[in-house]
């Protein structure tokens, strides 16, 4: 029996569908429910629930708000798992615990130094440390999955905004953004999470999960435009000017992350769990575009 926290979220919806298709039994945990009661009888917990990047922050103490959800709640759930005799706990973290960029031509793996760069990634990293400490003391099988940007049907936030801009053929000053970035299609991530929840060799491991292919922002826009049958309106603006303009508009952090390289090495999960991404980047983007074009506006 699986217990899924955050089942109503973007990744959670796809995970629930995959569990249905594989005829794996599960229950969903709502954050305001009695944790102990719901954990009883579960063999594996996949913990997706969390406070993600907030576009318009309203909390007076943002770090405390992130820690309460991403760290404190995760630790309470894991402690209840120990009490209930749950065997395994899969914690979905963020590649951001390593930072938001890599050096040109350098791929990042699980051994890279921690370098959380904002309140969100700091809370995720602190949660990882606390969960690993709990596992060492109790024998709870802990598996940590670090994910980059996730895309796919029902995607929200910045990726959805990009889909809208490309569909409207808005001129985008991103032709100079040749930085390669790793992403992960949501169904690839879900497949990896199920492998982490069920494979004996996953016990105690940390895995970086991404698509096999990387893509630059300029290439991504080209792919999306072609799939939508829209003209590609991308023009050249030197990165220095682009970042300066973005900073003036209060979007400096977003553009900086968008235009920096982030190459991930997912070799460990392939070697350890014999896992392969079921979908290519092209297939994932096509499924995302198909959903976007068919969704009610």
Secondary structure, DSSP 8 states (H G I E B T S, - for coil): -EEEESTTSHHHHHHHHHHHHTT--EEEE-TTS-HHHHHTT-SEEEE-------SS---SSHHHHHIIIIIIIHHHHHHHHHHHT--EEEEEEEGGGG-S---TT-EE-TTS-----SHHHHHHHHHHHHHHHHHHHH--EEEEEEE--EESTT--HHHHHHHHHHHTT--BS-TT---EEE-EEHHHHHHHHHHHHH-GGGTT-EEEE--S-EEEHHHHHHHHHHHHT----B----HHHHHHHHHHTT-HHHHHHHTS-BEE--HHHHHHH----SS-HHHHHHHHHHHHHHS--
